[in-house]
Amino acid sequence: MTDLPLAVGSLPFVGELAALFAAGVLVAYLCYRVRLVPIAGFLLAGVAIGPNALGLVTDIELVAELAEVGVILLLFSIGVEFSLGQMARLARPIFLGGGVQVALTVAAVAGGLIVLGVGVGAAVFTGFLVALSSTAIVLKVLAERAETDTPVGGVALAMLLFQDLSIVLMVLLVPVLAGDGGSPVEVAVALGKAALVIAAVLVGARRVVPMLLERIAQTRRTELFLLAVAAICLGTAWAVSLAGVSLALGAFLAGLLVSESDYAEHALSEILPLQTLFTAAFFLSVGMLLDPAFLLDNLVWVAAAAFGVLVLKGGLAAFGARVLGYPLGVALASGLALGQIGEFSFVLAIAGAESGLTPAGLGEVGSQGLIAVTVVLMLATPGLIALAPRIAALGRQVENDAEPAGGHGHGVDLEDHTIVVGYGPAGRRLARVLGESGIPYAVSDLNPDSLRSADADGAETVYGDASREPILLSLGAARAKLLVVAINDRDATRRIVAVARHLNPTLQIFARTRFIADVETLTKAGADVVVPEELETTVRLFAHVLGAYLIPKDEIERQASLVRQDDYGVLRGSIQEAHLMVLQGLDEEGLHTRAVAVREGAPAAGKTLAELGLRQRHGLTVMAVRRGRETVGSPAGEFRVEPGDRLVMVAEASQFAASADLFRAP
């Protein structure tokens, strides 16, 4: 009888795979219990089970191949969540910011090593290795912290994409640096070939991929759809790699193509379990490369080298962000995120070793040193990214000291207007509606490209960090009626709300957030209305479901109102109230209507309307008072104002601004 190809005992690596993933499960669980980022645990587990420690896994080549699949799937997933339109908008940050970071890092490292006596070829090669950051770790940590769409996330992604693009040139230059031939003309021809192959794949696949997914989806066969997505991902990556481009970058391009179809989200959900599995293998494989004995014997040298790389590379990445026009806080936080050495440095190191190039020309010692420094920095990266908001705060303080009374650009000359912070998709749509409705508005954003877009759309703009009082004053916050915070950075949103509330207690503040858990924090900071995307998505979903069952519209709206009340809480505003506030416009004779919240500790709290003399002394006419779910119309003079009340008043914009101290909490 012919032996089966998969007979018992014919797959000796199964035991090693079992040990690999068992270690991953154990570490992931322990990290969950102690609230540690799993990536750090995977790296440490890789060190423990690798051939240089317990030796539970010795087939490093097999694990490395699994790890490469993990990086491919990770970049593919990121591409699916992106779009070609977003890539076009990122062109300037990618090529200018990324170009500055890579060029200066290579020049600084190579120059320093040449001064120390290292040969030019080995010095430049080492600069290549140091210039690359870890796409896998940075994007994974940012995604887990929901910071991919923040200014820091945008800068990091742009620079990482340029680094991945630059690998093509670096690989082509390795033989030149090693003196093995390869003239500049040959390098230029190879680069041109790579560009043509990428362009051909993008143009051809952009026409084919959406049509292919449409046909596959019509079969309603889940397994067929998964196979098609895997074929698109790996096939595009392989085709692009024929031109010398990294497989990971090819996978990212494949993801961009899938993102153009109507089935992008379905494709992402199908590939996500595989991506999680193989990405864990990647981090475990990196840990397995480290020799603990080498690290312990050279601990001081490795620590010093890691610190030097972090300071040099992080500083130059921050400089690249400043060149793009980002404020110091965002630049420093971006530098921290990009301060490590990346996984593609290992790929480049292997190519260099084949041509006789090693890090700093130190042979095996240099190679082990690179691995040790890389693992140390990778372990530190989740903590550094978590520390980034504090570093960013220091950067903002430095800018505050440098510009005590100014701001970037000119101030706006508006009154009773709306301030829109964040000119992303939500802010852009809101600004368009405000403009079409004849409501004056001003826009602020930290992204220079977004602000240029707002300028082109005809908006009044002020560039800067809206959590800084001078920027809010430049936006006319003391005279404004509404402030809408439409950014994805939860910490920045909280700071903006708190500063704006202290600056102008009569200002109506709306804040958008992703999660329901942030509503209470933003409300305490001073927001009148907080709209969590998480809840609103749920409300829209069940509204469509009830509509499909022909439930009356008024009943659907009632159920939606109940859900919002349960999740927002009594003091967190409501969508209906927010709608009414937005629609409040200019009344007769220049008078305006505002609903002003009375907060604990404000001078108005605990006093009667007669004692406050709002109309006689301040020109404010109280039309109604909202207390909890009740409304008191035309309250008498003996009505006592309590913390939590919302006074609906009519006055001129200047009178609201002059009476702000009455409602300012300590």
C-alpha positions as CSV (number, residue, x, y, z in Angstrom):
1,M,0.0,0.0,0.0
2,T,1.3,3.4,-1.0
3,D,2.2,5.6,2.0
4,L,0.0,8.7,2.3
5,P,2.0,12.0,1.9
6,L,0.7,13.1,5.3
7,A,1.3,9.9,7.3
8,V,1.6,10.0,11.0
9,G,5.0,11.4,12.1
10,S,5.9,12.9,8.7
11,L,5.4,16.5,9.9
12,P,8.0,17.0,12.6
13,F,7.5,20.8,12.6
14,V,3.9,20.4,13.9
15,G,5.2,20.1,17.5
16,E,7.2,23.3,17.0
17,L,4.1,25.1,15.7
18,A,2.1,23.8,18.6
19,A,4.8,25.2,21.0
20,L,4.8,28.5,19.1
21,F,1.1,29.1,19.2
22,A,0.7,27.7,22.7
23,A,3.2,30.2,23.9
24,G,1.3,32.9,22.1
25,V,-2.0,32.0,23.8
26,L,-0.4,31.9,27.2
27,V,1.4,35.2,26.8
28,A,-1.7,36.9,25.3
29,Y,-3.8,35.8,28.3
30,L,-1.2,36.9,30.8
31,C,-0.9,40.3,29.0
32,Y,-4.7,40.6,29.2
33,R,-4.6,39.9,33.0
34,V,-1.9,42.5,33.7
35,R,-3.1,45.0,31.1
36,L,0.1,44.8,29.0
37,V,0.2,45.2,25.3
38,P,0.4,41.7,23.8
39,I,3.1,42.6,21.3
40,A,5.7,43.0,24.1
41,G,4.6,39.6,25.5
42,F,5.0,37.9,22.1
43,L,8.5,39.3,21.8
44,L,9.5,38.0,25.2
45,A,7.9,34.6,24.6
46,G,9.8,34.3,21.3
47,V,13.1,34.9,23.3
48,A,12.1,32.2,25.8
49,I,11.1,29.4,23.4
50,G,13.7,30.2,20.7
51,P,16.9,28.2,20.0
52,N,19.0,30.5,22.2
53,A,17.0,29.8,25.3
54,L,14.6,26.9,26.0
55,G,14.9,25.5,22.5
56,L,11.3,24.6,22.2
57,V,11.3,25.9,18.6
58,T,14.5,25.5,16.5
59,D,13.2,25.8,12.9
60,I,13.6,29.6,12.7
61,E,13.3,29.5,8.9
62,L,9.8,28.1,9.1
63,V,8.7,30.6,11.7
64,A,10.3,33.4,9.6
65,E,8.2,32.4,6.6
66,L,5.0,32.4,8.8
67,A,6.1,35.8,10.1
68,E,6.4,37.2,6.6
69,V,2.9,36.0,5.8
70,G,1.8,37.9,9.0
71,V,3.4,41.1,7.8
72,I,1.8,40.7,4.3
73,L,-1.7,40.2,5.8
74,L,-1.2,43.1,8.2
75,L,-0.3,45.5,5.4
76,F,-3.1,44.1,3.2
77,S,-5.6,44.9,6.0
78,I,-4.3,48.4,6.4
79,G,-4.6,48.9,2.6
80,V,-8.2,47.7,2.7
81,E,-9.1,50.2,5.5
82,F,-7.4,52.9,3.3
83,S,-8.4,54.1,-0.2
84,L,-6.6,55.4,-3.2
85,G,-8.2,58.8,-2.6
86,Q,-6.6,58.9,0.9
87,M,-3.3,57.9,-0.5
88,A,-3.5,60.8,-2.9
89,R,-4.2,63.2,-0.1
90,L,-1.2,61.7,1.8
91,A,1.3,62.2,-1.1
92,R,2.9,65.3,0.4
93,P,3.4,63.8,3.9
94,I,4.7,60.6,2.4
95,F,7.3,62.0,0.0
96,L,8.2,65.2,1.9
97,G,8.0,64.1,5.5
98,G,9.1,60.5,4.9
99,G,11.9,61.7,2.5
100,V,13.3,64.1,5.1
101,Q,13.2,61.4,7.8
102,V,14.9,58.7,5.8
103,A,17.5,60.9,4.1
104,L,18.6,62.6,7.3
105,T,18.7,59.4,9.3
106,V,20.9,57.7,6.7
107,A,23.1,60.7,6.4
108,A,23.5,61.1,10.2
109,V,24.3,57.4,10.9
110,A,26.6,57.1,7.9
111,G,28.4,60.3,8.7
112,G,28.9,59.4,12.4
113,L,30.3,55.9,11.5
114,I,32.6,57.3,8.8
115,V,34.1,59.7,11.4
116,L,34.7,56.6,13.6
117,G,36.6,54.9,10.8
118,V,33.9,52.6,9.3
119,G,34.1,52.2,5.6
120,V,31.7,54.2,3.5
121,G,29.8,51.2,2.1
122,A,29.2,49.6,5.6
123,A,28.4,53.1,7.1
124,V,25.7,53.9,4.5
125,F,24.3,50.3,4.7
126,T,24.0,50.7,8.5
127,G,22.2,54.0,7.9
128,F,19.7,52.1,5.7
129,L,19.1,49.6,8.5
130,V,18.5,52.3,11.1
131,A,16.3,54.4,8.9
132,L,13.5,51.8,8.7
133,S,10.9,51.6,11.5
134,S,8.5,48.8,12.4
135,T,5.4,49.1,10.3
136,A,3.9,46.0,12.0
137,I,4.4,47.2,15.6
138,V,3.6,50.9,15.1
139,L,0.4,50.4,13.2
140,K,-0.7,47.6,15.4
141,V,-0.3,49.6,18.6
142,L,-1.9,52.7,17.1
143,A,-4.9,50.6,15.9
144,E,-5.3,49.1,19.4
145,R,-5.3,52.6,20.9
146,A,-7.7,53.9,18.2
147,E,-5.1,56.5,17.2
148,T,-4.6,55.6,13.5
149,D,-6.7,58.5,12.4
150,T,-5.1,61.1,14.7
151,P,-2.5,63.6,13.5
152,V,0.2,61.4,15.1
153,G,-1.2,58.3,13.3
154,G,-1.3,60.1,10.0
155,V,2.3,61.3,10.3
156,A,3.5,57.8,11.3
157,L,1.7,56.1,8.5
158,A,3.0,58.5,5.9
159,M,6.6,58.0,7.0
160,L,6.2,54.3,7.3
161,L,4.9,54.1,3.7
162,F,7.9,56.1,2.4
163,Q,10.2,53.8,4.3
164,D,8.6,50.7,2.7
165,L,8.9,52.4,-0.8
166,S,12.6,53.2,-0.1
167,I,13.4,49.6,0.5
168,V,13.3,49.0,-3.3
169,L,16.2,51.5,-3.8
170,M,18.1,50.3,-0.7
171,V,18.1,46.7,-2.0
172,L,19.3,47.8,-5.4
173,L,22.1,49.8,-3.8
174,V,23.4,47.0,-1.7
175,P,25.7,45.5,-4.4
176,V,26.9,49.0,-5.2
177,L,27.9,49.6,-1.6
178,A,29.6,46.3,-1.4
179,G,31.6,47.0,-4.5
180,D,30.0,44.1,-6.4
181,G,29.0,46.1,-9.4
182,G,25.8,47.8,-10.3
183,S,26.3,51.1,-12.0
184,P,24.0,54.1,-11.4
185,V,22.5,53.5,-14.8
186,E,21.6,49.9,-13.9
187,V,20.1,51.1,-10.6
188,A,18.0,53.7,-12.5
189,V,16.8,51.1,-15.0
190,A,15.8,48.7,-12.2
191,L,13.9,51.5,-10.4
192,G,12.1,52.4,-13.6
193,K,11.2,48.8,-14.1
194,A,9.8,48.6,-10.6
195,A,7.7,51.7,-11.1
196,L,6.3,50.4,-14.4
197,V,5.4,47.0,-12.8
198,I,3.7,48.8,-9.9
199,A,1.8,51.1,-12.3
200,A,0.7,48.2,-14.5
201,V,-0.5,46.1,-11.6
202,L,-2.4,49.1,-10.1
203,V,-4.1,50.0,-13.4
204,G,-4.9,46.5,-14.4
205,A,-6.0,45.2,-11.0
206,R,-8.1,48.4,-10.3
207,R,-10.3,47.4,-13.3
208,V,-10.3,43.7,-12.5
209,V,-10.5,43.4,-8.7
210,P,-13.9,45.1,-8.1
211,M,-15.5,43.2,-10.9
212,L,-14.0,39.9,-9.7
213,L,-15.2,40.4,-6.1
214,E,-18.7,41.3,-7.5
215,R,-18.9,38.0,-9.4
216,I,-17.6,36.0,-6.4
217,A,-20.0,37.7,-4.0
218,Q,-22.9,36.8,-6.2
219,T,-22.2,33.1,-5.5
220,R,-22.8,33.6,-1.8
221,R,-20.1,31.1,-1.0
222,T,-18.0,32.3,2.0
223,E,-15.1,29.9,1.3
224,L,-14.9,31.0,-2.3
225,F,-14.8,34.7,-1.3
226,L,-12.1,34.0,1.3
227,L,-10.0,32.2,-1.4
228,A,-10.5,35.0,-3.8
229,V,-9.4,37.6,-1.2
230,A,-6.3,35.5,-0.3
231,A,-5.4,35.1,-4.0
232,I,-5.7,38.9,-4.6
233,C,-3.6,39.6,-1.6
234,L,-0.8,37.1,-2.2
235,G,-1.0,37.3,-6.0
236,T,-0.6,41.1,-6.2
237,A,2.2,41.0,-3.6
238,W,4.0,38.3,-5.6
239,A,3.6,40.1,-8.9
240,V,4.9,43.4,-7.5
241,S,7.8,41.6,-5.8
242,L,9.1,40.5,-9.3
243,A,10.2,44.1,-9.7
244,G,12.1,44.1,-6.5
245,V,9.4,45.6,-4.4
246,S,8.8,44.1,-0.9
247,L,6.0,41.6,-0.6
248,A,4.5,43.7,2.2
249,L,4.3,46.8,0.1
250,G,2.7,44.8,-2.7
251,A,0.1,43.5,-0.2
252,F,-0.6,47.1,0.8
253,L,-1.3,48.0,-2.8
254,A,-3.6,44.9,-3.1
255,G,-5.5,46.2,-0.1
256,L,-5.9,49.6,-1.7
257,L,-7.4,47.9,-4.8
258,V,-9.9,45.9,-2.7
259,S,-10.8,49.1,-0.8
260,E,-12.2,50.5,-4.0
261,S,-14.9,47.7,-4.2
262,D,-18.2,47.5,-2.4
263,Y,-17.0,44.4,-0.5
264,A,-14.0,45.9,1.3
265,E,-15.4,45.5,4.8
266,H,-16.4,41.9,4.1
267,A,-13.0,41.1,2.7
268,L,-11.4,42.6,5.8
269,S,-13.6,40.5,8.2
270,E,-12.7,37.4,6.3
271,I,-8.9,37.9,6.4
272,L,-8.7,39.3,9.9
273,P,-8.5,35.9,11.8
274,L,-5.6,34.8,9.5
275,Q,-3.9,38.2,10.0
276,T,-4.1,37.9,13.8
277,L,-2.6,34.4,13.7
278,F,0.3,35.1,11.4
279,T,1.1,38.6,12.9
280,A,1.5,36.9,16.3
281,A,4.0,34.5,14.6
282,F,5.9,37.5,13.3
283,F,6.4,39.0,16.8
284,L,7.3,35.6,18.2
285,S,9.9,35.1,15.4
286,V,11.6,38.4,16.1
287,G,12.0,37.5,19.7
288,M,13.5,34.1,18.7
289,L,16.4,35.8,16.9
290,L,17.8,37.3,20.1
291,D,20.6,35.6,21.9
292,P,20.0,36.4,25.6
293,A,23.6,35.6,26.4
294,F,24.8,38.2,24.0
295,L,22.4,40.8,25.4
296,L,23.5,40.1,29.0
297,D,27.2,40.3,28.1
298,N,26.8,43.6,26.2
299,L,23.9,45.1,28.2
300,V,25.5,48.5,28.6
301,W,26.5,48.8,25.0
302,V,23.1,47.6,23.7
303,A,21.2,50.0,26.0
304,A,23.4,52.9,24.9
305,A,23.0,52.1,21.2
306,A,19.2,51.7,21.6
307,F,19.0,55.1,23.4
308,G,21.1,56.7,20.7
309,V,19.0,55.3,17.9
310,L,15.8,56.4,19.7
311,V,17.0,60.0,20.2
312,L,18.5,60.3,16.8
313,K,15.8,58.7,14.8
314,G,12.9,60.0,16.9
315,G,14.4,63.5,16.6
316,L,14.7,63.4,12.9
317,A,11.2,62.0,12.4
318,A,10.0,64.8,14.6
319,F,11.9,67.3,12.4
320,G,10.2,65.7,9.3
321,A,6.8,66.3,10.9
322,R,7.8,69.9,11.6
323,V,8.8,70.4,8.0
324,L,5.2,69.3,7.1
325,G,3.9,72.1,9.4
326,Y,2.7,70.0,12.4
327,P,3.1,71.6,15.8
328,L,5.8,70.5,18.2
329,G,3.6,68.3,20.3
330,V,2.5,66.2,17.3
331,A,6.0,66.1,16.0
332,L,7.5,64.8,19.2
333,A,4.8,62.2,19.6
334,S,5.4,61.0,16.0
335,G,9.1,60.8,16.7
336,L,8.5,58.5,19.7
337,A,6.3,56.2,17.6
338,L,8.9,55.9,14.9
339,G,12.0,55.6,17.1
340,Q,12.6,51.8,16.7
341,I,14.3,49.7,14.0
342,G,11.9,47.7,11.8
343,E,11.3,44.2,10.6
344,F,12.4,45.0,7.1
345,S,15.8,45.9,8.4
346,F,16.3,42.1,8.9
347,V,15.4,41.5,5.2
348,L,17.9,44.2,4.2
349,A,20.5,42.8,6.6
350,I,20.2,39.3,4.9
351,A,20.7,40.9,1.5
352,G,23.7,42.8,2.8
353,A,25.2,39.7,4.3
354,E,25.0,37.9,0.9
355,S,27.2,40.7,-0.5
356,G,29.5,40.9,2.5
357,L,28.0,43.9,4.3
358,T,27.2,43.8,8.0
359,P,26.1,46.5,10.4
360,A,28.9,48.9,11.1
361,G,31.2,46.4,9.4
362,L,31.4,44.4,12.6
363,G,30.5,41.0,11.2
364,E,28.6,38.6,13.4
365,V,28.9,40.9,16.4
366,G,27.3,43.7,14.4
367,S,24.5,41.4,13.3
368,Q,23.7,40.3,16.9
369,G,24.0,43.9,18.0
370,L,21.4,44.9,15.4
371,I,19.1,42.2,16.6
372,A,19.5,43.1,20.3
373,V,18.9,46.8,19.7
374,T,15.9,46.1,17.5
375,V,14.2,43.8,20.0
376,V,14.9,46.2,22.9
377,L,13.4,49.1,20.9
378,M,10.4,47.0,19.8
379,L,9.7,46.1,23.4
380,A,9.8,49.7,24.4
381,T,7.6,51.0,21.5
382,P,4.2,50.3,23.0
383,G,5.2,52.1,26.2
384,L,6.7,55.0,24.2
385,I,3.5,55.4,22.2
386,A,1.5,55.4,25.4
387,L,3.9,58.0,26.8
388,A,3.5,60.2,23.6
389,P,0.6,62.3,24.9
390,R,2.7,63.5,27.9
391,I,5.6,64.3,25.6
392,A,3.1,66.1,23.3
393,A,1.9,68.1,26.3
394,L,5.4,69.3,27.0
395,G,5.7,70.3,23.4
396,R,2.5,72.3,23.6
397,Q,3.8,74.0,26.8
398,V,7.0,75.0,25.0
399,E,5.0,76.5,22.2
400,N,2.7,78.3,24.7
401,D,5.8,79.8,26.3
402,A,7.2,80.8,22.9
403,E,3.9,82.3,21.7
404,P,2.2,83.6,24.9
405,A,-0.4,85.8,23.2
406,G,-0.4,84.9,19.6
407,G,-1.2,82.0,17.4
408,H,-0.7,80.8,13.9
409,G,-2.3,82.9,11.2
410,H,-4.8,85.6,11.6
411,G,-7.7,85.7,13.9
412,V,-11.3,85.5,12.6
413,D,-13.6,88.5,12.7
414,L,-16.9,86.7,13.4
415,E,-19.6,86.9,16.0
416,D,-22.2,84.3,17.2
417,H,-20.5,81.8,14.9
418,T,-19.7,78.1,14.9
419,I,-16.2,76.9,15.4
420,V,-15.4,73.5,13.8
421,V,-12.3,71.8,15.1
422,G,-11.1,69.1,12.7
423,Y,-11.6,69.2,9.0
424,G,-11.8,65.5,8.3
425,P,-14.9,63.9,6.6
426,A,-17.3,64.9,9.4
427,G,-15.9,68.4,9.8
428,R,-16.0,69.0,6.1
429,R,-19.6,67.9,5.8
430,L,-20.6,70.0,8.7
431,A,-18.8,73.1,7.3
432,R,-20.6,72.6,4.0
433,V,-24.0,72.5,5.6
434,L,-23.2,75.6,7.7
435,G,-22.1,77.5,4.7
436,E,-25.2,76.5,2.7
437,S,-27.4,77.5,5.6
438,G,-25.8,81.0,5.8
439,I,-24.4,80.3,9.3
440,P,-20.9,81.9,9.9
441,Y,-18.2,79.4,10.9
442,A,-14.4,79.1,11.4
443,V,-12.3,76.0,11.0
444,S,-9.2,74.9,12.9
445,D,-7.0,71.8,12.3
446,L,-3.5,70.5,13.0
447,N,-3.1,69.0,9.6
448,P,-1.8,71.7,7.2
449,D,-3.2,69.9,4.2
450,S,-6.7,69.7,5.7
451,L,-6.5,73.4,6.5
452,R,-5.5,74.3,3.0
453,S,-8.5,72.3,1.8
454,A,-10.7,74.4,4.2
455,D,-9.2,77.6,2.8
456,A,-10.0,76.4,-0.7
457,D,-13.6,75.8,0.3
458,G,-13.9,79.4,1.5
459,A,-13.8,78.8,5.2
460,E,-12.3,81.2,7.8
461,T,-9.3,79.2,9.1
462,V,-6.8,79.3,12.0
463,Y,-4.0,76.8,12.1
464,G,-3.0,75.5,15.5
465,D,-3.8,73.3,18.5
466,A,-7.3,74.2,19.6
467,S,-6.6,73.1,23.2
468,R,-4.4,76.2,23.5
469,E,-6.3,79.3,24.7
470,P,-4.6,81.7,22.2
471,I,-5.8,79.5,19.3
472,L,-9.4,79.5,20.6
473,L,-9.3,83.3,21.0
474,S,-8.0,83.6,17.5
475,L,-11.0,81.5,16.4
476,G,-13.3,84.0,18.3
477,A,-14.3,81.5,21.0
478,A,-15.2,84.4,23.4
479,R,-17.8,85.6,20.9
480,A,-18.8,82.2,19.3
481,K,-22.1,80.4,19.8
482,L,-21.1,76.9,19.1
483,L,-17.9,74.8,19.2
484,V,-17.9,71.4,17.4
485,V,-15.0,69.1,18.1
486,A,-14.8,66.6,15.3
487,I,-11.4,64.9,15.7
488,N,-10.4,61.3,16.5
489,D,-7.9,62.0,19.3
490,R,-9.8,61.5,22.6
491,D,-7.2,63.2,24.8
492,A,-7.1,66.2,22.6
493,T,-10.9,66.4,22.5
494,R,-11.0,66.4,26.3
495,R,-8.4,69.2,26.5
496,I,-10.2,71.3,23.9
497,V,-13.5,71.0,25.6
498,A,-12.1,71.8,29.0
499,V,-10.1,74.9,27.8
500,A,-13.1,76.2,25.8
501,R,-15.5,75.7,28.6
502,H,-13.3,77.7,31.0
503,L,-12.7,80.4,28.4
504,N,-16.4,80.9,27.5
505,P,-19.0,79.3,29.8
506,T,-21.9,80.5,27.5
507,L,-20.4,78.5,24.6
508,Q,-22.4,75.5,23.4
509,I,-19.9,72.6,23.0
510,F,-20.6,69.5,20.9
511,A,-18.0,66.7,20.9
512,R,-17.8,63.6,18.8
513,T,-16.2,60.5,20.1
514,R,-15.9,56.9,19.0
515,F,-16.9,55.1,22.2
516,I,-19.8,55.4,24.7
517,A,-17.2,55.1,27.5
518,D,-15.8,58.6,26.7
519,V,-19.2,60.4,27.1
520,E,-18.9,60.9,30.8
521,T,-15.4,62.1,30.7
522,L,-16.2,64.7,28.0
523,T,-19.4,65.8,29.8
524,K,-17.4,66.4,33.0
525,A,-14.9,68.4,31.0
526,G,-17.7,70.7,29.9
527,A,-19.3,69.3,26.7
528,D,-23.0,70.1,26.4
529,V,-23.6,67.3,23.9
530,V,-21.5,64.2,23.2
531,V,-22.2,62.0,20.2
532,P,-20.5,58.6,20.3
533,E,-20.2,57.0,16.9
534,E,-20.5,53.6,18.6
535,L,-24.0,54.3,19.8
536,E,-25.2,56.2,16.8
537,T,-24.2,53.3,14.5
538,T,-26.3,51.0,16.7
539,V,-29.2,53.3,16.6
540,R,-29.1,53.6,12.8
541,L,-28.8,49.8,12.5
542,F,-31.9,49.0,14.6
543,A,-33.9,51.8,13.0
544,H,-33.4,50.1,9.6
545,V,-34.3,46.8,11.1
546,L,-37.5,48.1,12.7
547,G,-38.3,49.9,9.4
548,A,-38.0,46.6,7.6
549,Y,-40.8,45.3,9.8
550,L,-42.9,48.3,9.0
551,I,-42.8,49.7,12.5
552,P,-44.2,53.3,12.5
553,K,-41.6,56.0,12.2
554,D,-42.7,57.8,15.4
555,E,-42.3,54.5,17.4
556,I,-38.8,54.0,15.9
557,E,-37.8,57.6,17.0
558,R,-39.2,56.9,20.4
559,Q,-37.1,53.8,20.8
560,A,-34.0,55.6,19.5
561,S,-34.7,58.4,22.1
562,L,-34.9,55.8,24.9
563,V,-31.7,54.1,23.9
564,R,-29.9,57.5,23.8
565,Q,-31.2,58.5,27.2
566,D,-30.1,55.2,28.7
567,D,-26.6,55.4,27.3
568,Y,-25.9,59.1,27.5
569,G,-27.5,59.7,30.9
570,V,-29.7,62.6,31.9
571,L,-26.9,65.2,32.0
572,R,-25.2,64.2,28.7
573,G,-27.5,66.0,26.4
574,S,-29.6,64.5,23.6
575,I,-29.5,64.4,19.8
576,Q,-32.8,66.3,19.7
577,E,-31.4,69.0,21.9
578,A,-28.3,69.2,19.8
579,H,-30.5,69.6,16.7
580,L,-32.4,72.4,18.3
581,M,-29.2,74.2,19.3
582,V,-27.8,74.0,15.8
583,L,-31.0,75.4,14.3
584,Q,-31.0,78.4,16.7
585,G,-30.1,81.2,14.5
586,L,-30.1,85.0,14.4
587,D,-33.3,86.4,15.9
588,E,-34.8,89.8,15.3
589,E,-32.8,93.0,15.9
590,G,-29.5,91.1,16.3
591,L,-30.6,89.1,19.3
592,H,-29.4,85.5,19.7
593,T,-30.8,82.5,21.7
594,R,-28.4,80.3,23.7
595,A,-28.9,77.5,26.2
596,V,-26.2,78.0,28.9
597,A,-25.4,75.3,31.4
598,V,-24.9,76.3,35.1
599,R,-22.1,74.3,36.6
600,E,-21.2,73.5,40.2
601,G,-19.3,76.4,41.7
602,A,-20.4,79.0,39.1
603,P,-21.4,82.4,40.7
604,A,-24.9,82.0,39.2
605,A,-25.5,78.7,41.0
606,G,-27.7,78.9,44.2
607,K,-29.1,82.4,43.4
608,T,-32.5,83.5,42.3
609,L,-33.1,85.2,39.0
610,A,-33.9,88.4,40.9
611,E,-30.6,88.3,42.8
612,L,-28.7,87.7,39.5
613,G,-30.5,90.6,37.8
614,L,-29.7,89.0,34.4
615,R,-31.9,91.4,32.4
616,Q,-31.3,94.6,34.3
617,R,-27.5,94.3,34.8
618,H,-26.5,92.1,31.8
619,G,-29.2,92.4,29.2
620,L,-30.0,88.6,29.3
621,T,-33.6,87.6,29.1
622,V,-34.4,84.2,30.5
623,M,-37.0,82.5,28.3
624,A,-37.0,79.1,30.0
625,V,-35.0,76.8,32.3
626,R,-34.3,73.2,31.6
627,R,-33.9,71.1,34.8
628,G,-33.4,67.4,34.1
629,R,-36.3,66.4,31.9
630,E,-38.5,69.3,32.9
631,T,-38.8,72.7,31.3
632,V,-39.9,75.8,33.3
633,G,-41.2,78.5,30.9
634,S,-40.8,82.2,31.7
635,P,-39.6,81.6,35.3
636,A,-40.3,84.2,37.9
637,G,-37.7,86.3,39.7
638,E,-37.8,84.1,42.8
639,F,-36.8,81.0,40.8
640,R,-33.6,79.7,42.3
641,V,-30.9,78.5,39.8
642,E,-29.3,75.2,40.7
643,P,-26.2,73.5,39.3
644,G,-27.1,71.4,36.3
645,D,-29.8,73.8,35.2
646,R,-29.7,75.0,31.6
647,L,-30.9,78.6,31.1
648,V,-32.4,79.4,27.7
649,M,-31.7,83.1,27.2
650,V,-32.0,85.8,24.5
651,A,-29.4,88.6,24.2
652,E,-26.8,90.1,21.9
653,A,-23.6,88.2,21.3
654,S,-21.6,90.9,23.1
655,Q,-23.9,90.7,26.2
656,F,-23.3,86.9,26.4
657,A,-19.5,87.5,26.2
658,A,-19.7,90.2,28.9
659,S,-21.6,88.0,31.3
660,A,-19.4,84.9,30.9
661,D,-18.0,85.2,34.5
662,L,-21.4,84.5,36.0
663,F,-21.4,81.0,34.5
664,R,-17.6,80.2,34.8
665,A,-16.9,77.4,37.2
666,P,-13.7,77.5,39.2
